[in-house]
Amino acid sequence: MRSRYLPLLAAPLALAACQQPAYDPRGVDHDETLLSVSATGESEVRPDEAFFQVGVENFGRTGKAASDANAKDIAKVVAALKAAGVPAKDIQTRTVGIQRIQYGDRKGQYQANNIVAVTVRQIDKAGDAVTAATEAGANVFSGPDLRVSDSEKAANTAYGEAFKAAKARAQAYADAADMKIARVLTIRDGGGSQGDRYIPGAPPPTPPVVMQTSRDAAMVEEAGGGVIQPGQTTSRVSVQVDFALVPK
């Protein structure tokens, strides 16, 4: 007896299912138009930190002689950096090495080197730190790499500008099509850069260490630290925003 009523119950359910609008994975409704816009934004910030590498290289007729001389000289450089106001936590050993020279005028001697990475968190004192290290006997130097300590703040400012640019571009499209922006569907982070560093990403790569000759070392000592000009660091980012447009 019940079976005769099943078709009557199923028919309204099937009809209701047909009337449901199909799901659009892009998030737009049936009366909306999808507009996808890409835009970039920039912000300029004055670097407030300086990073450089400094060290000493020594030569000796034996490995011990070169190593002992190197240990004494790097201790003088580190002491000079601390006296210049660089705390111990901002001085980190990067390279310690010793090798026998197989060529050139020093063939048969040993070369020892010790290089430390230095972070100066008050950029106005970076030149003094470099001068202190070179006057203490440092003959290896690379840098400086000028950085923004609060890189996230600088990037966020750029992202805000990027979104504003995307919305302005979307509004131009909407006006041309005689439509209006109904809502924002999605915002996708396109990443970017701060100076020569990727945003977001791993810590910046270590600058290459330049092993200087005696003549080069003398030039460093004569020149001293000099004045470091921080200039401006530009953060550039991009975003992609999907808007839903509707007729006016």
Residue pairs with C-beta under 8 A, 6 or more apart in sequence:
21 29
21 30
24 30
26 34
26 185
26 242
27 185
27 186
27 242
27 244
28 34
28 185
28 244
29 244
31 246
32 182
32 244
32 245
32 246
33 177
33 179
33 244
33 245
33 246
34 185
34 242
34 243
34 244
34 245
35 170
35 173
35 174
35 242
35 243
35 244
35 245
36 240
36 241
36 242
36 243
37 166
37 169
37 170
37 173
37 240
37 241
37 242
37 243
38 166
38 190
38 238
38 239
38 240
38 241
39 162
39 163
39 165
39 166
39 169
39 238
39 239
39 241
40 162
40 165
40 192
40 236
40 237
40 238
40 239
41 158
41 159
41 160
41 161
41 162
41 163
41 164
41 165
41 236
41 237
41 238
41 239
42 158
42 161
42 234
42 235
42 236
42 237
43 154
43 155
43 157
43 158
43 161
43 234
43 235
44 232
44 233
44 234
44 235
45 148
45 153
45 154
45 232
45 233
45 235
46 148
46 230
46 231
46 232
46 233
47 123
47 146
47 147
47 148
47 230
47 231
47 232
47 233
48 121
48 122
48 123
48 147
48 148
48 149
48 230
49 119
49 120
49 121
49 123
49 146
49 147
49 148
49 149
50 119
50 120
50 123
50 126
50 129
50 143
50 144
50 145
50 146
50 147
50 228
51 117
51 118
51 119
51 120
51 143
51 144
51 145
51 146
51 147
51 207
52 117
52 118
52 120
52 126
52 129
52 130
52 141
52 142
52 143
52 144
52 145
52 207
53 94
53 115
53 116
53 117
53 118
53 140
53 141
53 142
53 143
53 206
53 207
53 209
54 77
54 81
54 115
54 116
54 118
54 130
54 133
54 134
54 138
54 140
54 141
54 142
55 74
55 77
55 94
55 95
55 113
55 114
55 115
55 116
55 138
55 139
55 140
55 141
55 209
56 70
56 73
56 74
56 77
56 113
56 114
56 137
56 138
56 139
56 140
57 70
57 111
57 112
57 113
57 139
57 140
57 211
58 66
58 69
58 70
58 73
58 111
58 112
58 113
59 66
59 101
59 106
59 109
59 110
59 111
59 112
60 66
60 67
60 68
60 69
60 109
60 110
60 112
61 108
61 109
61 110
62 110
63 98
63 100
63 110
63 112
65 110
66 98
66 109
66 110
66 111
66 112
67 98
67 110
67 112
69 112
70 98
70 112
70 113
70 114
71 114
73 114
73 137
74 114
74 116
76 136
76 137
77 116
77 133
77 136
77 137
77 138
78 91
78 116
79 136
80 132
80 133
80 135
80 136
81 91
81 116
81 118
81 129
81 132
81 133
81 136
82 88
82 91
83 132
84 125
84 128
84 129
84 131
84 132
84 133
85 122
85 125
85 128
85 129
86 118
86 119
86 120
86 129
90 118
90 119
90 120
90 121
91 116
91 117
91 118
92 116
92 117
93 114
93 115
93 116
93 117
94 115
94 116
94 117
94 206
94 209
95 113
95 114
95 115
95 209
96 113
96 114
96 115
97 112
97 113
97 114
98 110
98 111
98 112
98 113
99 110
99 111
100 108
100 109
100 110
100 111
101 107
101 108
101 109
101 110
101 111
113 140
113 211
115 140
115 209
117 206
118 129
118 133
120 126
120 129
121 149
123 146
123 228
123 230
126 144
126 225
126 228
127 225
127 226
127 227
127 228
128 225
129 225
130 141
130 144
130 224
130 225
130 226
130 228
131 224
131 225
131 226
132 225
133 141
134 141
134 220
134 221
134 224
134 225
135 221
135 224
138 220
139 212
139 214
139 216
139 217
139 220
139 221
140 209
140 210
140 211
140 212
140 217
141 210
141 212
141 220
142 207
142 208
142 209
142 210
143 207
144 228
145 204
145 207
146 195
146 228
146 230
146 231
146 233
147 204
147 233
148 154
148 194
148 233
151 194
151 199
151 235
154 194
154 233
154 235
155 192
155 194
155 199
155 200
155 235
155 237
157 235
158 192
158 235
158 236
158 237
159 189
159 237
159 239
162 237
162 238
162 239
163 187
163 239
163 241
166 239
166 240
166 241
167 181
167 241
167 243
170 181
170 241
170 243
170 245
171 181
173 245
174 180
174 181
174 243
174 245
177 245
178 247
178 248
179 245
179 246
179 247
179 248
180 245
180 246
180 247
180 248
181 243
181 244
181 245
182 243
182 244
182 245
182 246
183 243
183 244
184 241
184 242
184 243
184 244
185 242
185 243
185 244
186 241
186 242
187 239
187 240
187 241
187 242
188 239
188 240
188 241
189 237
189 239
190 237
190 238
190 239
190 240
191 198
191 199
191 200
191 201
191 237
191 238
192 198
192 199
192 235
192 236
192 237
192 238
193 199
193 235
193 236
193 237
194 233
194 234
194 235
194 236
195 233
195 234
197 204
199 235
199 237
212 220
